[in-house]
Amino acid sequence: MADVDVELVEALRRGDTDSISRLVERYGSRAYGLAVRITGATQDAEDALKEGLQMAIGAIDTFAGGSAFDSWIVRHVATRAYEKRRRRGSETREVTPAEVMPLLDGDGRFKPMEDWSNRIDGAVDGVLTKVIDTLPAEHRTALVLHDVEHVSKPEVAAILGIDVPGVRRRVHFARLFVRRRLSEHFQSAAAA
């Protein structure tokens, strides 16, 4: 743990008045960005950030230093964001193999996916965000935590309340889902 984090943890444990401001200054932007990516809604993200930081501060005495402090903070915020995303809608569906399998040609063979990497520009970020937004909450959260935030599979499993193989499956299906949707987007853009 970085010296800055050691000092911050100790200040939070002592209840120093400026420690909460330092916590928000140090980790607020990253945690908020994660909450937005998980919830897809700014108000839910703001609420998740506030509640997650409150949970972390309330549980600061349980932080033993076994993981990085930033990961511990992010985990609290991600848990709240995931709960908000799940409560907002009835997103209990799983991504099905049919949604992620490559398309078949007229003869029933897999169509090779076009290499659209040379056509990627700044606009792909918006398309990528929209595609990720269409994932069910469990898959979206697993993908964002694992691939964007680089949270370990066991930590993602704890946030989602599933086992590590379940995390692997959700991340894998989410990647395939995103790849297929991006491929479809670029194919339709090329045809237009």
DRENBALO-541681 format. One record per residue (C-alpha): residue number from 1; residue in one letter; x, y, z negated. Coordinates in pm, 1 decimal. Layout:
// DRENBALO-541681
{num=NUM&residuo=A&px=X&py=Y&pz=Z}
...
END
This chain:
// DRENBALO-541681
{num=1&residuo=M&px=0.0&py=0.0&pz=0.0}
{num=2&residuo=A&px=133.4&py=343.1&pz=93.4}
{num=3&residuo=D&px=242.8&py=572.0&pz=-188.8}
{num=4&residuo=V&px=-28.7&py=819.0&pz=-87.2}
{num=5&residuo=D&px=-289.2&py=545.8&pz=-132.0}
{num=6&residuo=V&px=-146.1&py=440.9&pz=-469.8}
{num=7&residuo=E&px=-175.3&py=799.6&pz=-588.7}
{num=8&residuo=L&px=-526.9&py=831.3&pz=-447.5}
{num=9&residuo=V&px=-645.5&py=506.3&pz=-607.3}
{num=10&residuo=E&px=-504.8&py=611.9&pz=-943.0}
{num=11&residuo=A&px=-665.9&py=956.7&pz=-911.3}
{num=12&residuo=L&px=-1002.2&py=797.2&pz=-828.0}
{num=13&residuo=R&px=-969.0&py=565.2&pz=-1127.2}
{num=14&residuo=R&px=-896.8&py=862.5&pz=-1354.4}
{num=15&residuo=G&px=-1194.8&py=1051.1&pz=-1208.6}
{num=16&residuo=D&px=-985.5&py=1344.9&pz=-1086.1}
{num=17&residuo=T&px=-1217.5&py=1604.5&pz=-940.4}
{num=18&residuo=D&px=-1033.4&py=1651.1&pz=-610.9}
{num=19&residuo=S&px=-976.2&py=1278.3&pz=-547.1}
{num=20&residuo=I&px=-1309.3&py=1233.2&pz=-369.1}
{num=21&residuo=S&px=-1232.0&py=1521.6&pz=-135.0}
{num=22&residuo=R&px=-890.7&py=1368.5&pz=-63.9}
{num=23&residuo=L&px=-1055.7&py=1031.1&pz=4.8}
{num=24&residuo=V&px=-1299.6&py=1187.2&pz=251.8}
{num=25&residuo=E&px=-1023.1&py=1392.0&pz=413.6}
{num=26&residuo=R&px=-798.2&py=1088.5&pz=452.8}
{num=27&residuo=Y&px=-1051.9&py=823.6&pz=564.3}
{num=28&residuo=G&px=-1377.7&py=1005.1&pz=642.2}
{num=29&residuo=S&px=-1328.0&py=1051.4&pz=1016.9}
{num=30&residuo=R&px=-1222.3&py=692.6&pz=1080.8}
{num=31&residuo=A&px=-1499.9&py=549.9&pz=863.2}
{num=32&residuo=Y&px=-1761.7&py=776.5&pz=1021.0}
{num=33&residuo=G&px=-1651.4&py=682.0&pz=1372.9}
{num=34&residuo=L&px=-1682.3&py=316.4&pz=1280.8}
{num=35&residuo=A&px=-2027.3&py=372.7&pz=1130.7}
{num=36&residuo=V&px=-2143.3&py=548.5&pz=1448.8}
{num=37&residuo=R&px=-2016.3&py=261.7&pz=1664.9}
{num=38&residuo=I&px=-2194.4&py=5.5&pz=1446.8}
{num=39&residuo=T&px=-2523.2&py=188.2&pz=1393.6}
{num=40&residuo=G&px=-2548.4&py=377.6&pz=1722.0}
{num=41&residuo=A&px=-2719.8&py=661.8&pz=1534.1}
{num=42&residuo=T&px=-2555.1&py=965.4&pz=1377.0}
{num=43&residuo=Q&px=-2797.6&py=994.4&pz=1083.9}
{num=44&residuo=D&px=-2757.1&py=626.9&pz=995.5}
{num=45&residuo=A&px=-2380.3&py=665.9&pz=1029.4}
{num=46&residuo=E&px=-2377.7&py=966.3&pz=797.0}
{num=47&residuo=D&px=-2586.8&py=777.1&pz=541.9}
{num=48&residuo=A&px=-2364.7&py=468.0&pz=573.8}
{num=49&residuo=L&px=-2052.8&py=678.4&pz=523.9}
{num=50&residuo=K&px=-2192.3&py=846.5&pz=214.9}
{num=51&residuo=E&px=-2324.9&py=522.9&pz=64.7}
{num=52&residuo=G&px=-2014.8&py=323.4&pz=157.5}
{num=53&residuo=L&px=-1780.8&py=576.5&pz=-0.3}
{num=54&residuo=Q&px=-2000.6&py=589.9&pz=-310.4}
{num=55&residuo=M&px=-1987.0&py=210.3&pz=-332.3}
{num=56&residuo=A&px=-1609.2&py=213.8&pz=-295.4}
{num=57&residuo=I&px=-1565.0&py=484.9&pz=-557.9}
{num=58&residuo=G&px=-1797.5&py=300.8&pz=-794.3}
{num=59&residuo=A&px=-1599.1&py=-18.5&pz=-745.4}
{num=60&residuo=I&px=-1251.5&py=139.4&pz=-749.1}
{num=61&residuo=D&px=-1153.3&py=-55.5&pz=-1059.4}
{num=62&residuo=T&px=-1204.4&py=-379.2&pz=-865.1}
{num=63&residuo=F&px=-952.3&py=-279.2&pz=-596.5}
{num=64&residuo=A&px=-656.9&py=-503.0&pz=-673.4}
{num=65&residuo=G&px=-433.6&py=-402.9&pz=-384.4}
{num=66&residuo=G&px=-455.0&py=-743.1&pz=-214.8}
{num=67&residuo=S&px=-557.6&py=-573.5&pz=107.5}
{num=68&residuo=A&px=-478.1&py=-232.2&pz=249.9}
{num=69&residuo=F&px=-676.2&py=44.7&pz=84.1}
{num=70&residuo=D&px=-798.0&py=179.5&pz=418.9}
{num=71&residuo=S&px=-934.8&py=-165.5&pz=509.3}
{num=72&residuo=W&px=-1109.0&py=-184.3&pz=173.2}
{num=73&residuo=I&px=-1273.0&py=156.3&pz=229.0}
{num=74&residuo=V&px=-1369.5&py=69.6&pz=587.2}
{num=75&residuo=R&px=-1523.6&py=-257.3&pz=469.6}
{num=76&residuo=H&px=-1758.4&py=-73.6&pz=231.3}
{num=77&residuo=V&px=-1869.8&py=168.8&pz=503.0}
{num=78&residuo=A&px=-1901.2&py=-106.6&pz=765.8}
{num=79&residuo=T&px=-2117.7&py=-314.4&pz=533.0}
{num=80&residuo=R&px=-2357.8&py=-24.8&pz=479.6}
{num=81&residuo=A&px=-2361.4&py=59.8&pz=852.6}
{num=82&residuo=Y&px=-2435.4&py=-301.3&pz=943.5}
{num=83&residuo=E&px=-2720.5&py=-314.9&pz=691.2}
{num=84&residuo=K&px=-2868.9&py=6.0&pz=833.4}
{num=85&residuo=R&px=-2845.1&py=-125.3&pz=1189.3}
{num=86&residuo=R&px=-3017.2&py=-449.3&pz=1090.9}
{num=87&residuo=R&px=-3295.1&py=-273.3&pz=898.4}
{num=88&residuo=R&px=-3365.9&py=-27.9&pz=1178.8}
{num=89&residuo=G&px=-3498.8&py=-288.9&pz=1415.0}
{num=90&residuo=S&px=-3583.7&py=-650.6&pz=1450.9}
{num=91&residuo=E&px=-3248.3&py=-740.4&pz=1603.4}
{num=92&residuo=T&px=-3228.5&py=-1100.9&pz=1504.3}
{num=93&residuo=R&px=-3158.1&py=-1242.8&pz=1846.4}
{num=94&residuo=E&px=-2831.1&py=-1404.8&pz=1942.5}
{num=95&residuo=V&px=-2647.7&py=-1342.8&pz=2266.8}
{num=96&residuo=T&px=-2726.4&py=-1646.5&pz=2479.2}
{num=97&residuo=P&px=-2483.4&py=-1829.4&pz=2706.4}
{num=98&residuo=A&px=-2699.8&py=-1727.5&pz=3003.7}
{num=99&residuo=E&px=-2629.3&py=-1361.6&pz=2926.2}
{num=100&residuo=V&px=-2253.8&py=-1408.2&pz=2933.2}
{num=101&residuo=M&px=-2191.5&py=-1669.6&pz=3199.5}
{num=102&residuo=P&px=-2054.4&py=-1543.1&pz=3528.7}
{num=103&residuo=L&px=-2307.2&py=-1509.5&pz=3805.9}
{num=104&residuo=L&px=-2355.5&py=-1790.7&pz=4056.7}
{num=105&residuo=D&px=-2345.2&py=-1750.3&pz=4431.0}
{num=106&residuo=G&px=-2604.5&py=-1897.1&pz=4669.6}
{num=107&residuo=D&px=-2433.5&py=-2237.3&pz=4660.4}
{num=108&residuo=G&px=-2440.5&py=-2258.8&pz=4280.7}
{num=109&residuo=R&px=-2071.5&py=-2183.4&pz=4236.4}
{num=110&residuo=F&px=-1936.5&py=-1920.4&pz=4002.9}
{num=111&residuo=K&px=-1886.1&py=-1589.0&pz=4175.7}
{num=112&residuo=P&px=-1543.7&py=-1452.9&pz=4100.7}
{num=113&residuo=M&px=-1566.2&py=-1127.4&pz=3912.4}
{num=114&residuo=E&px=-1441.7&py=-836.3&pz=4111.2}
{num=115&residuo=D&px=-1127.9&py=-667.2&pz=3981.9}
{num=116&residuo=W&px=-1259.3&py=-318.6&pz=3911.3}
{num=117&residuo=S&px=-966.0&py=-217.4&pz=3688.0}
{num=118&residuo=N&px=-825.3&py=12.8&pz=3956.1}
{num=119&residuo=R&px=-1152.3&py=210.5&pz=3966.4}
{num=120&residuo=I&px=-1172.3&py=283.2&pz=3595.6}
{num=121&residuo=D&px=-1182.1&py=649.2&pz=3508.9}
{num=122&residuo=G&px=-1299.6&py=860.9&pz=3215.8}
{num=123&residuo=A&px=-1662.9&py=776.3&pz=3291.0}
{num=124&residuo=V&px=-1611.6&py=414.1&pz=3187.1}
{num=125&residuo=D&px=-1612.2&py=514.7&pz=2820.0}
{num=126&residuo=G&px=-1975.4&py=620.8&pz=2845.6}
{num=127&residuo=V&px=-2069.9&py=303.1&pz=3030.2}
{num=128&residuo=L&px=-1879.0&py=91.1&pz=2781.2}
{num=129&residuo=T&px=-2052.7&py=260.8&pz=2488.6}
{num=130&residuo=K&px=-2393.1&py=201.4&pz=2647.1}
{num=131&residuo=V&px=-2312.9&py=-164.6&pz=2709.1}
{num=132&residuo=I&px=-2190.7&py=-216.8&pz=2353.2}
{num=133&residuo=D&px=-2505.6&py=-41.7&pz=2226.4}
{num=134&residuo=T&px=-2718.5&py=-312.2&pz=2390.2}
{num=135&residuo=L&px=-2554.4&py=-590.1&pz=2189.8}
{num=136&residuo=P&px=-2747.2&py=-730.1&pz=1893.0}
{num=137&residuo=A&px=-2627.6&py=-588.2&pz=1559.9}
{num=138&residuo=E&px=-2430.5&py=-898.2&pz=1458.2}
{num=139&residuo=H&px=-2236.8&py=-916.1&pz=1784.7}
{num=140&residuo=R&px=-2184.4&py=-541.8&pz=1806.2}
{num=141&residuo=T&px=-2054.4&py=-522.0&pz=1449.7}
{num=142&residuo=A&px=-1823.2&py=-820.2&pz=1496.7}
{num=143&residuo=L&px=-1682.3&py=-675.3&pz=1819.8}
{num=144&residuo=V&px=-1632.3&py=-323.9&pz=1686.8}
{num=145&residuo=L&px=-1476.5&py=-438.1&pz=1360.0}
{num=146&residuo=H&px=-1248.8&py=-697.7&pz=1515.4}
{num=147&residuo=D&px=-1149.6&py=-546.2&pz=1850.1}
{num=148&residuo=V&px=-1170.8&py=-173.3&pz=1778.4}
{num=149&residuo=E&px=-1092.3&py=-147.7&pz=1407.9}
{num=150&residuo=H&px=-866.5&py=-455.8&pz=1396.1}
{num=151&residuo=V&px=-1036.0&py=-592.1&pz=1084.9}
{num=152&residuo=S&px=-939.5&py=-953.8&pz=1018.6}
{num=153&residuo=K&px=-1184.2&py=-1231.2&pz=1098.4}
{num=154&residuo=P&px=-1222.3&py=-1328.8&pz=730.0}
{num=155&residuo=E&px=-1309.2&py=-967.2&pz=641.9}
{num=156&residuo=V&px=-1559.0&py=-947.5&pz=930.0}
{num=157&residuo=A&px=-1707.3&py=-1276.3&pz=808.4}
{num=158&residuo=A&px=-1752.3&py=-1128.0&pz=460.2}
{num=159&residuo=I&px=-1924.3&py=-817.4&pz=598.6}
{num=160&residuo=L&px=-2158.9&py=-1021.1&pz=818.7}
{num=161&residuo=G&px=-2214.7&py=-1294.4&pz=559.3}
{num=162&residuo=I&px=-2106.2&py=-1572.3&pz=796.8}
{num=163&residuo=D&px=-1808.0&py=-1804.1&pz=833.0}
{num=164&residuo=V&px=-1495.0&py=-1735.6&pz=1038.9}
{num=165&residuo=P&px=-1597.9&py=-1965.3&pz=1328.5}
{num=166&residuo=G&px=-1919.8&py=-1763.0&pz=1348.4}
{num=167&residuo=V&px=-1714.0&py=-1445.4&pz=1380.2}
{num=168&residuo=R&px=-1504.1&py=-1602.6&pz=1656.2}
{num=169&residuo=R&px=-1818.3&py=-1703.5&pz=1844.4}
{num=170&residuo=R&px=-1981.7&py=-1362.3&pz=1810.6}
{num=171&residuo=V&px=-1668.9&py=-1174.1&pz=1918.4}
{num=172&residuo=H&px=-1616.9&py=-1411.3&pz=2210.8}
{num=173&residuo=F&px=-1977.7&py=-1383.9&pz=2330.8}
{num=174&residuo=A&px=-1971.2&py=-1005.2&pz=2282.8}
{num=175&residuo=R&px=-1658.1&py=-975.9&pz=2496.3}
{num=176&residuo=L&px=-1811.2&py=-1190.9&pz=2769.1}
{num=177&residuo=F&px=-2135.4&py=-992.2&pz=2751.3}
{num=178&residuo=V&px=-1948.7&py=-661.3&pz=2786.2}
{num=179&residuo=R&px=-1733.1&py=-795.8&pz=3068.9}
{num=180&residuo=R&px=-2035.4&py=-916.9&pz=3262.7}
{num=181&residuo=R&px=-2230.4&py=-593.1&pz=3213.6}
{num=182&residuo=L&px=-1932.3&py=-382.4&pz=3319.0}
{num=183&residuo=S&px=-1881.6&py=-601.9&pz=3623.6}
{num=184&residuo=E&px=-2250.8&py=-563.5&pz=3716.7}
{num=185&residuo=H&px=-2225.0&py=-187.3&pz=3668.2}
{num=186&residuo=F&px=-1923.2&py=-153.4&pz=3896.0}
{num=187&residuo=Q&px=-2072.6&py=-386.1&pz=4157.0}
{num=188&residuo=S&px=-2391.1&py=-179.1&pz=4169.8}
{num=189&residuo=A&px=-2191.4&py=145.3&pz=4177.5}
{num=190&residuo=A&px=-1985.9&py=14.2&pz=4469.7}
{num=191&residuo=A&px=-2301.8&py=-84.5&pz=4657.6}
{num=192&residuo=A&px=-2453.4&py=262.9&pz=4614.1}
END
